[in-house]
Amino acid sequence: MKAILAMSENRAIGKNGALPWPSIKEDFKHFREFTMGKKLIVGKNTFDTLPMLKNREILVLTRRVEELSHITNQYLVNNSGLSGKIINDVSDLNTDPDIIVAGGAKTYELFLPYITEFYVTHIKGTYDADTYMIPFEHLYNKQEVIKEFDGHRVVKYTK
């Protein structure tokens, strides 16, 4: 299973449902290219903050299915019109090569034991945030810088 993440030097990944740093065009391009045509696993809070993502299937984790009034046939729809399938059973997901874990913090933590390739954009600088990534680097025995742009770098962590 693969995962994609952007985090700052102080491990910040989110603030008030958005990224804590100013928009980085190259990182959005990297995310789009990496996830195109794939299935993304996201938590409900992350799902609610996503823009429309064309040509990607969204699998949404939530514990509060019964509280969600906008569900139709096991599908969620967020404010921007993006829809995602609710997953009730995650046991077989780690065998699908087209699945990418894409946030948020609790979802990354849940799937860490199954993530064999972790693509992390290390954002230069520290940012105030309300969501931080837990340490994970010690779980991976290989690190390789695969892209650099504007002082930021994308590192591929492999088990």
N, CA, C and O of each residue as an XYZ file, in Angstrom:
636
protein
N       0.852     -1.178      0.000
C       0.000      0.000      0.000
C       0.890      1.231      0.000
O       1.965      1.234      0.600
N       0.437      2.268     -0.673
C       1.181      3.522     -0.748
C       0.442      4.610      0.022
O      -0.750      4.496      0.303
N       1.179      5.667      0.355
C       0.572      6.837      0.997
C       1.259      8.078      0.468
O       2.401      8.029      0.013
N       0.543      9.194      0.534
C       1.095     10.484      0.130
C       0.758     11.505      1.205
O      -0.339     11.501      1.763
N       1.719     12.378      1.486
C       1.588     13.328      2.588
C       2.459     14.534      2.324
O       3.493     14.426      1.666
N       2.049     15.680      2.832
C       2.916     16.861      2.883
C       2.950     17.304      4.337
O       1.910     17.413      4.985
N       4.159     17.560      4.851
C       4.281     18.022      6.238
C       5.438     18.992      6.346
O       6.414     18.907      5.602
N       5.313     19.910      7.278
C       6.354     20.912      7.500
C       7.437     20.356      8.421
O       7.337     19.226      8.901
N       8.459     21.151      8.659
C       9.570     20.732      9.498
C       9.138     20.397     10.928
O       9.780     19.580     11.587
N       8.055     21.020     11.416
C       7.549     20.719     12.759
C       6.394     19.704     12.720
O       5.631     19.586     13.679
N       6.278     18.976     11.602
C       5.331     17.878     11.400
C       3.886     18.346     11.236
O       2.965     17.532     11.302
N       3.678     19.643     11.023
C       2.332     20.173     10.798
C       1.795     19.648      9.478
O       2.512     19.597      8.478
N       0.502     19.250      9.483
C      -0.132     18.806      8.238
C      -1.482     19.492      7.975
O      -1.997     19.424      6.860
N      -2.053     20.146      8.986
C      -3.338     20.789      8.760
C      -3.670     21.842      9.789
O      -3.215     21.787     10.932
N      -4.470     22.799      9.367
C      -4.981     23.825     10.279
C      -6.350     24.274      9.787
O      -6.497     24.739      8.656
N      -7.348     24.128     10.653
C      -8.720     24.540     10.329
C      -9.213     23.941      9.006
O      -9.868     24.622      8.216
N      -8.894     22.665      8.771
C      -9.363     21.992      7.579
C      -8.636     22.358      6.301
O      -9.131     22.079      5.209
N      -7.476     22.976      6.414
C      -6.696     23.353      5.232
C      -5.217     23.099      5.519
O      -4.833     22.750      6.636
N      -4.410     23.283      4.496
C      -2.976     23.171      4.713
C      -2.493     24.403      5.477
O      -2.998     25.501      5.244
N      -1.533     24.244      6.377
C      -1.096     25.391      7.188
C      -0.156     26.351      6.460
O       0.110     27.438      6.975
N       0.349     25.994      5.299
C       1.266     26.838      4.537
C       0.573     27.365      3.292
O      -0.457     26.838      2.871
N       1.148     28.413      2.703
C       0.573     28.933      1.454
C       0.621     27.877      0.351
O       1.466     26.983      0.382
N      -0.259     27.978     -0.597
C      -0.365     27.035     -1.701
C       0.982     26.862     -2.421
O       1.677     27.837     -2.706
N       1.334     25.601     -2.707
C       2.569     25.282     -3.412
C       2.184     24.546     -4.691
O       1.843     23.364     -4.660
N       2.242     25.248     -5.799
C       1.781     24.735     -7.089
C       2.447     23.402     -7.455
O       1.766     22.480     -7.904
N       3.753     23.292     -7.271
C       4.470     22.067     -7.633
C       4.016     20.867     -6.801
O       3.979     19.743     -7.302
N       3.671     21.100     -5.533
C       3.212     19.993     -4.704
C       1.819     19.536     -5.130
O       1.543     18.337     -5.145
N       0.944     20.471     -5.474
C      -0.380     20.093     -5.983
C      -0.236     19.300     -7.283
O      -0.965     18.332     -7.503
N       0.697     19.704     -8.142
C       0.941     18.986     -9.393
C       1.427     17.567     -9.096
O       0.969     16.610     -9.721
N       2.345     17.429     -8.153
C       2.856     16.118     -7.758
C       1.708     15.242     -7.233
O       1.600     14.074     -7.609
N       0.856     15.798     -6.370
C      -0.287     15.056     -5.825
C      -1.213     14.583     -6.945
O      -1.628     13.425     -6.975
N      -1.524     15.487     -7.854
C      -2.437     15.157     -8.964
C      -1.851     14.023     -9.822
O      -2.548     13.053    -10.122
N      -0.591     14.140    -10.213
C       0.041     13.123    -11.057
C       0.145     11.779    -10.334
O      -0.067     10.729    -10.942
N       0.465     11.807     -9.059
C       0.663     10.578     -8.285
C      -0.650      9.826     -8.049
O      -0.667      8.596     -8.016
N      -1.748     10.571     -7.886
C      -3.018      9.950     -7.510
C      -3.975      9.730     -8.682
O      -4.999      9.067     -8.514
N      -3.669     10.263     -9.849
C      -4.577     10.163    -10.995
C      -4.890      8.701    -11.321
O      -3.986      7.877    -11.467
N      -6.192      8.394    -11.434
C      -6.639      7.057    -11.782
C      -6.590      6.058    -10.633
O      -6.825      4.868    -10.841
N      -6.292      6.521     -9.439
C      -6.149      5.638     -8.284
C      -7.342      5.775     -7.344
O      -8.220      6.613     -7.548
N      -7.355      4.933     -6.306
C      -8.345      5.011     -5.234
C      -7.656      5.643     -4.030
O      -6.578      5.208     -3.623
N      -8.281      6.664     -3.467
C      -7.711      7.344     -2.309
C      -8.499      6.994     -1.064
O      -9.727      7.079     -1.061
N      -7.809      6.604     -0.012
C      -8.444      6.402      1.294
C      -8.235      7.680      2.088
O      -7.106      8.139      2.260
N      -9.332      8.250      2.570
C      -9.264      9.442      3.409
C     -10.253      9.310      4.554
O     -11.251      8.598      4.446
N      -9.971      9.994      5.638
C     -10.924     10.088      6.730
C     -12.012     11.079      6.384
O     -11.879     11.857      5.439
N     -13.086     11.050      7.148
C     -14.244     11.924      6.881
C     -13.874     13.404      6.928
O     -14.324     14.173      6.079
N     -13.066     13.817      7.900
C     -12.692     15.235      7.992
C     -11.884     15.677      6.775
O     -12.108     16.762      6.238
N     -10.957     14.848      6.348
C     -10.177     15.168      5.150
C     -11.087     15.213      3.925
O     -10.971     16.114      3.095
N     -11.986     14.246      3.813
C     -12.932     14.218      2.698
C     -13.695     15.534      2.580
O     -13.881     16.060      1.483
N     -14.135     16.057      3.725
C     -14.920     17.297      3.715
C     -14.120     18.506      3.243
O     -14.711     19.521      2.875
N     -12.792     18.423      3.246
C     -11.966     19.563      2.836
C     -11.432     19.438      1.411
O     -10.838     20.381      0.887
N     -11.640     18.285      0.783
C     -11.080     18.067     -0.558
C     -11.853     18.838     -1.621
O     -13.074     18.968     -1.537
N     -11.138     19.348     -2.621
C     -11.819     19.893     -3.798
C     -12.245     18.728     -4.691
O     -11.954     17.574     -4.377
N     -12.914     19.009     -5.774
C     -13.287     17.970     -6.727
C     -12.010     17.332     -7.270
O     -11.119     18.033     -7.749
N     -11.921     16.015     -7.195
C     -10.756     15.280     -7.693
C     -11.213     14.373     -8.828
O     -11.777     13.306     -8.586
N     -10.975     14.788    -10.040
C     -11.413     14.015    -11.201
C     -10.541     12.780    -11.372
O      -9.359     12.779    -11.031
N     -11.150     11.734    -11.907
C     -10.460     10.485    -12.247
C      -9.802      9.809    -11.044
O      -8.751      9.183    -11.176
N     -10.418      9.937     -9.884
C      -9.974      9.227     -8.691
C     -11.197      8.777     -7.917
O     -12.172      9.519     -7.795
N     -11.147      7.556     -7.392
C     -12.218      7.059     -6.532
C     -11.833      7.372     -5.096
O     -10.696      7.133     -4.689
N     -12.774      7.904     -4.327
C     -12.508      8.273     -2.944
C     -13.176      7.248     -2.029
O     -14.385      7.028     -2.109
N     -12.385      6.628     -1.165
C     -12.890      5.698     -0.155
C     -12.820      6.420      1.178
O     -11.740      6.828      1.605
N     -13.957      6.582      1.840
C     -14.051      7.412      3.034
C     -14.207      6.551      4.284
O     -15.106      5.715      4.366
N     -13.324      6.765      5.251
C     -13.433      6.100      6.545
C     -14.228      6.999      7.482
O     -13.950      8.194      7.581
N     -15.201      6.439      8.161
C     -15.923      7.201      9.177
C     -16.506      6.250     10.203
O     -16.904      5.131      9.881
N     -16.549      6.708     11.436
C     -17.196      5.938     12.505
C     -18.640      6.384     12.692
O     -19.409      5.711     13.379
N     -19.017      7.505     12.094
C     -20.307      8.122     12.374
C     -21.263      8.055     11.182
O     -21.924      9.046     10.871
N     -21.344      6.919     10.520
C     -22.181      6.790      9.331
C     -23.622      7.204      9.623
O     -24.240      7.913      8.829
N     -24.153      6.763     10.760
C     -25.558      7.043     11.078
C     -25.846      8.525     11.291
O     -27.004      8.935     11.204
N     -24.831      9.342     11.567
C     -25.028     10.773     11.798
C     -24.974     11.586     10.514
O     -25.259     12.784     10.532
N     -24.616     10.961      9.408
C     -24.407     11.698      8.168
C     -25.682     11.715      7.337
O     -26.086     10.697      6.777
N     -26.292     12.854      7.267
C     -27.591     12.964      6.596
C     -27.470     12.991      5.076
O     -28.468     12.785      4.385
N     -26.296     13.236      4.542
C     -26.138     13.385      3.095
C     -25.630     12.101      2.430
O     -25.001     12.161      1.373
N     -25.896     10.950      3.036
C     -25.470      9.679      2.467
C     -26.569      9.143      1.547
O     -27.747      9.136      1.904
N     -26.169      8.704      0.385
C     -27.077      8.028     -0.530
C     -26.395      6.745     -0.966
O     -25.337      6.785     -1.595
N     -26.995      5.598     -0.634
C     -26.447      4.336     -1.108
C     -24.982      4.133     -0.728
O     -24.183      3.714     -1.565
N     -24.624      4.421      0.504
C     -23.263      4.271      0.990
C     -22.277      5.238      0.345
O     -21.074      4.978      0.316
N     -22.781      6.341     -0.166
C     -21.900      7.364     -0.731
C     -22.084      8.660      0.031
O     -23.193      9.017      0.431
N     -20.979      9.355      0.223
C     -21.003     10.676      0.847
C     -20.840     11.723     -0.238
O     -20.232     11.462     -1.276
N     -21.369     12.882     -0.004
C     -21.140     14.017     -0.891
C     -20.728     15.180     -0.013
O     -21.423     15.508      0.949
N     -19.596     15.813     -0.335
C     -19.182     16.957      0.469
C     -19.686     18.259     -0.154
O     -20.380     18.241     -1.170
N     -19.336     19.373      0.455
C     -19.863     20.672      0.018
C     -19.486     21.043     -1.411
O     -20.209     21.797     -2.062
N     -18.358     20.523     -1.910
C     -17.939     20.877     -3.269
C     -18.489     19.911     -4.305
O     -18.178     20.038     -5.489
N     -19.307     18.940     -3.881
C     -19.898     17.998     -4.809
C     -19.085     16.730     -5.011
O     -19.498     15.848     -5.763
N     -17.943     16.624     -4.355
C     -17.121     15.422     -4.444
C     -17.842     14.286     -3.737
O     -18.349     14.474     -2.632
N     -17.896     13.113     -4.353
C     -18.542     11.986     -3.698
C     -17.519     10.904     -3.414
O     -16.523     10.765     -4.123
N     -17.781     10.146     -2.371
C     -16.873      9.075     -1.989
C     -17.624      7.914     -1.399
O     -18.640      8.100     -0.730
N     -17.138      6.722     -1.640
C     -17.755      5.510     -1.119
C     -17.297      5.287      0.319
O     -16.109      5.407      0.621
N     -18.224      4.968      1.192
C     -17.896      4.655      2.584
C     -17.370      3.231      2.634
O     -17.969      2.322      2.059
N     -16.253      3.035      3.320
C     -15.737      1.674      3.445
C     -16.084      1.155      4.829
O     -15.802      1.789      5.845
N     -16.700     -0.006      4.837
C     -17.059     -0.648      6.096
C     -16.023     -1.677      6.513
O     -15.858     -1.941      7.704
N     -15.326     -2.260      5.553
C     -14.358     -3.301      5.852
C     -13.034     -2.951      5.187
O     -12.948     -2.922      3.959
N     -12.004     -2.685      5.979
C     -10.710     -2.277      5.436
C      -9.729     -3.438      5.319
O      -8.583     -3.232      4.919
N     -10.155     -4.651      5.661
C      -9.228     -5.777      5.738
C      -8.581     -6.150      4.406
O      -7.436     -6.602      4.398
N      -9.272     -5.978      3.286
C      -8.709     -6.367      1.996
C      -8.058     -5.213      1.234
O      -7.527     -5.416      0.143
N      -8.093     -4.019      1.792
C      -7.604     -2.860      1.056
C      -6.098     -2.879      0.832
O      -5.626     -2.367     -0.183
N      -5.336     -3.456      1.752
C      -3.883     -3.390      1.621
C      -3.342     -4.284      0.511
O      -2.136     -4.277      0.262
N      -4.196     -5.053     -0.164
C      -3.745     -5.882     -1.279
C      -4.010     -5.223     -2.636
O      -3.605     -5.767     -3.664
N      -4.666     -4.088     -2.662
C      -4.991     -3.395     -3.905
C      -3.862     -2.418     -4.255
O      -3.631     -1.469     -3.506
N      -3.151     -2.625     -5.379
C      -2.011     -1.758     -5.718
C      -2.403     -0.341     -6.120
O      -1.544      0.538     -6.180
N      -3.679     -0.103     -6.396
C      -4.121      1.224     -6.810
C      -4.631      2.078     -5.653
O      -5.168      3.161     -5.885
N      -4.476      1.616     -4.422
C      -4.966      2.371     -3.270
C      -3.849      3.223     -2.677
O      -2.727      2.757     -2.476
N      -4.184      4.483     -2.402
C      -3.237      5.419     -1.805
C      -3.892      6.060     -0.589
O      -4.973      6.640     -0.697
N      -3.250      5.960      0.554
C      -3.735      6.628      1.763
C      -3.374      8.106      1.627
O      -2.222      8.448      1.358
N      -4.372      8.985      1.817
C      -4.155     10.413      1.569
C      -4.631     11.310      2.708
O      -4.896     12.489      2.475
N      -4.747     10.797      3.919
C      -5.034     11.657      5.050
C      -6.361     11.376      5.712
O      -7.192     10.642      5.177
N      -6.548     11.929      6.816
C      -5.712     12.770      7.633
C      -4.863     11.971      8.626
O      -4.566     10.795      8.416
N      -4.492     12.633      9.687
C      -3.540     12.076     10.643
C      -3.985     10.726     11.204
O      -3.181      9.797     11.284
N      -5.242     10.609     11.588
C      -5.735      9.346     12.156
C      -5.745      8.228     11.116
O      -5.500      7.068     11.447
N      -6.027      8.571      9.870
C      -6.038      7.581      8.801
C      -4.627      7.099      8.506
O      -4.407      5.902      8.319
N      -3.664      8.020      8.464
C      -2.263      7.600      8.289
C      -1.849      6.667      9.423
O      -1.232      5.629      9.186
N      -2.186      7.038     10.640
C      -1.798      6.226     11.795
C      -2.419      4.826     11.722
O      -1.753      3.837     12.026
N      -3.674      4.745     11.325
C      -4.364      3.459     11.210
C      -3.695      2.539     10.185
O      -3.558      1.338     10.418
N      -3.284      3.104      9.061
C      -2.737      2.296      7.972
C      -1.214      2.173      7.980
O      -0.664      1.466      7.135
N      -0.518      2.831      8.898
C       0.951      2.763      8.926
C       1.504      1.339      8.844
O       2.479      1.123      8.124
N       0.935      0.367      9.539
C       1.492     -0.989      9.441
C       1.424     -1.582      8.029
O       2.166     -2.515      7.719
N       0.548     -1.054      7.175
C       0.339     -1.602      5.838
C       1.012     -0.789      4.734
O       1.138     -1.261      3.604
N       1.440      0.421      5.055
C       2.025      1.314      4.050
C       3.474      0.898      3.807
O       4.322      1.009      4.692
N       3.745      0.416      2.587
C       5.098     -0.015      2.253
C       5.885      1.068      1.522
O       7.116      1.055      1.529
N       5.180      2.001      0.896
C       5.815      3.146      0.231
C       5.113      4.411      0.678
O       3.905      4.558      0.496
N       5.872      5.324      1.261
C       5.312      6.568      1.786
C       5.993      7.725      1.057
O       7.204      7.910      1.186
N       5.225      8.504      0.291
C       5.751      9.629     -0.471
C       5.430     10.904      0.302
O       4.270     11.304      0.395
N       6.462     11.540      0.856
C       6.276     12.671      1.761
C       6.940     13.915      1.181
O       8.143     13.933      0.923
N       6.129     14.953      0.982
C       6.687     16.253      0.630
C       7.064     16.942      1.930
O       6.202     17.230      2.760
N       8.347     17.204      2.103
C       8.841     17.913      3.282
C       8.817     19.397      2.947
O       9.613     19.888      2.145
N       7.885     20.098      3.581
C       7.694     21.524      3.342
C       8.703     22.302      4.183
O       8.811     22.098      5.392
N       9.429     23.187      3.532
C      10.422     24.005      4.221
C       9.723     24.973      5.166
O       8.781     25.662      4.772
N      10.183     25.024      6.410
C       9.636     25.956      7.389
C       8.774     25.270      8.436
O       8.448     24.088      8.327
N       8.414     26.039      9.448
C       7.523     25.548     10.498
C       6.238     26.373     10.446
O       6.254     27.559     10.115
N       5.130     25.720     10.781
C       3.823     26.366     10.662
C       2.956     26.032     11.861
O       3.032     24.939     12.421
N       2.133     26.990     12.240
C       1.142     26.780     13.283
C       0.072     25.852     12.712
O      -0.368     26.036     11.577
N      -0.346     24.859     13.492
C      -1.313     23.891     12.984
C      -2.142     23.328     14.128
O      -1.824     23.523     15.301
N      -3.215     22.624     13.763
C      -3.995     21.887     14.765
C      -3.906     20.387     14.523
O      -4.453     19.598     15.293
N      -3.210     19.987     13.443
C      -3.033     18.572     13.129
C      -1.571     18.333     12.755
O      -0.996     19.041     11.929
N      -0.990     17.312     13.390
C       0.425     16.986     13.182
C       0.568     15.506     12.850
O      -0.255     14.685     13.254
N       1.616     15.177     12.115
C       1.904     13.790     11.763
C       2.754     13.151     12.852
O       3.707     13.751     13.349
N       2.393     11.927     13.213
C       3.177     11.191     14.199
C       4.493     10.738     13.550
O       4.566     10.639     12.325
N       5.522     10.463     14.342
C       6.761      9.924     13.768
C       6.514      8.569     13.099
O       5.841      7.703     13.658
N       7.058      8.401     11.916
C       6.890      7.166     11.155
C       8.196      6.725     10.504
O       8.319      5.576     10.079
N       9.157      7.615     10.424
C      10.369      7.374      9.652
C      11.114      6.111     10.092
O      11.723      5.427      9.269
N      11.064      5.810     11.376
C      11.769      4.645     11.903
C      11.218      3.312     11.359
O      11.867      2.275     11.499
N      10.032      3.336     10.745
C       9.425      2.127     10.199
C       9.943      1.777      8.797
O       9.632      0.713      8.263
N      10.726      2.672      8.215
C      11.179      2.507      6.836
C      12.699      2.433      6.793
O      13.387      3.235      7.424
N      13.219      1.456      6.039
C      14.665      1.267      6.018
C      15.345      1.943      4.834
O      16.574      1.944      4.758
N      14.581      2.517      3.909
C      15.177      3.196      2.769
C      14.485      4.546      2.551
O      13.259      4.645      2.596
N      15.298      5.580      2.315
C      14.779      6.913      2.007
C      15.472      7.413      0.752
O      16.689      7.295      0.609
N      14.677      7.978     -0.164
C      15.227      8.468     -1.419
C      14.519      9.769     -1.807
O      13.291      9.810     -1.890
N      15.296     10.830     -2.044
C      14.718     12.086     -2.523
C      14.391     11.890     -3.999
O      15.271     11.584     -4.803
N      13.115     12.068     -4.349
C      12.706     11.839     -5.741
C      12.372     13.133     -6.489
O      12.309     13.135     -7.718
N      12.157     14.233     -5.756
C      11.880     15.538     -6.381
C      12.323     16.634     -5.436
O      12.320     16.456     -4.218
N      12.703     17.767     -5.998
C      12.981     18.968     -5.211
C      12.430     20.163     -5.968
O      12.554     20.248     -7.190
N      11.815     21.091     -5.230
C      11.295     22.309     -5.829
C      11.152     23.383     -4.762
O      10.637     23.118     -3.676
N      11.602     24.584     -5.065
C      11.452     25.758     -4.198
C      11.868     25.507     -2.748
O      11.235     26.028     -1.830
N      12.909     24.728     -2.532
C      13.374     24.445     -1.176
C      12.644     23.312     -0.487
O      12.993     22.955      0.638
N      11.656     22.747     -1.119
C      10.915     21.600     -0.594
C      11.448     20.341     -1.279
O      12.024     20.418     -2.364
N      11.253     19.188     -0.646
C      11.691     17.954     -1.283
C      10.677     16.842     -1.029
O      10.043     16.785      0.025
N      10.540     15.960     -2.018
C       9.671     14.802     -1.902
C      10.579     13.600     -1.641
O      11.484     13.303     -2.421
N      10.315     12.916     -0.524
C      11.104     11.753     -0.134
C      10.226     10.516     -0.206
O       9.102     10.502      0.295
N      10.757      9.479     -0.838
C      10.074      8.186     -0.887
C      10.673      7.323      0.207
O      11.868      7.029      0.194
N       9.829      6.916      1.165
C      10.219      6.011      2.243
C       9.739      4.624      1.855
O       8.580      4.451      1.480
N      10.624      3.628      1.940
C      10.278      2.264      1.540
C      10.650      1.284      2.637
O      11.698      1.412      3.270
N       9.780      0.302      2.859
C      10.063     -0.768      3.822
C      10.869     -1.859      3.143
O      11.215     -2.856      3.776
